[in-house]
Amino acid sequence: MDIETLIISLIEGSLVFLLLAALFIVVIVKAVKIVPQSEKYVIERFGRLRSVLGPGINLIVPFIDRVAHEISILERQLPNASQDAITKDNVLVQVETSVFYRITEPERTVYRIRDVDAAIATTVAGIVRAEIGKMDLDDVQANRAHLITTIKALVEDAVDDWGIEVTRAEILDVNLDQATRDAMLQQLNAERARRAEVTKAEGAKRAVELAADAELYASEQTAKARRILADAEAYATQVVAQAINENGLEAAQYQIALKQVESLNALGAGEGKQTIVVPSQTIEAFGDAFKMLKGRGT
């Protein structure tokens, strides 16, 4: 064997080896699929669904199986959308919504719906219009949290067949036309005026009640004072009566004489009343009183 033949044989053997090595590398690359944590791969075999590969290293049959779809499982947000709706009391409102979702079953999503975002947006718009049409405007404003919960539950039911999970649904704003705003402002002002009048009337009523209570209290206190005074006079009368009963008529005459003396003293104490005309009976009463006092002194 000459040198040329040997070289040719070596080259052919090396080429075959290189081809086999290259083929092996290609097979390995085709067979091994490394899926990122945030994605899932949909595998098809001859055009049919074969499996869904989760995150990590996965093996498939090279040249037979292929990655048909690479689906992100991260949470997504639909663009904020505004849709008109009419409330139960015939008020036109413009509702701005936002929806967050994530794909949980890619094999259902890719084979059942073409445009996921558009489908969810259309579903949300229809549900929002239907739910707001069941409510008055005041209920829409007051029960927004309940409305959001209801819309989220209905959207979840609608998109369940698509392998989608709705994580959040928000009503960002409820806008009214200018005419409705003006009417609501007038109503609000009227309500404030009514409350002010009611408060004023209640204040006047309370003032009258307090004045009546004060007058009643004063009357009660006056009655109590009169009752105490009457009790005192009754007690004094009882003491005098007892003294009369014990000491006879002289005690009564003595008390009367003392009262007359006290009255004269009070009369003489006034200004410009230095001249006093004393009846003769008074002089006799003084004499009787002095006699009684002298008799008591002895």
Number of C-alpha atoms within 10 A of each C-alpha: 5 6 8 9 10 11 11 11 12 12 12 12 12 12 12 12 12 12 12 12 12 12 12 12 12 13 14 15 13 18 17 14 17 14 16 13 12 12 17 23 23 20 21 17 16 11 11 10 15 16 15 16 20 16 14 12 11 12 14 19 13 14 12 12 20 20 17 15 15 16 18 17 17 13 15 15 16 15 12 13 16 17 15 15 21 19 20 15 12 12 14 17 21 16 20 18 22 17 22 16 20 16 22 19 19 22 21 15 20 18 10 13 15 10 10 16 16 12 12 20 18 12 15 24 20 14 17 25 18 15 19 20 19 14 18 16 21 10 15 19 13 11 12 16 12 12 19 18 13 16 22 22 13 16 22 20 13 15 18 15 13 19 17 22 18 21 14 17 21 18 19 14 14 18 15 16 11 9 9 14 12 12 11 12 12 12 12 12 12 12 12 12 12 12 12 12 12 12 12 12 12 12 12 12 12 12 12 12 12 12 12 12 12 12 12 12 12 12 12 12 12 12 12 12 12 12 12 12 12 12 12 12 12 12 12 12 12 12 12 15 15 12 15 16 12 10 11 12 11 14 17 16 16 19 14 14 21 15 12 15 16 12 12 14 11 10 13 14 11 9 7 7 9 10 7 9 6 9 9 9 9 14 11 12 19 17 13 16 20 14 13 17 12 10 9 8 7 6
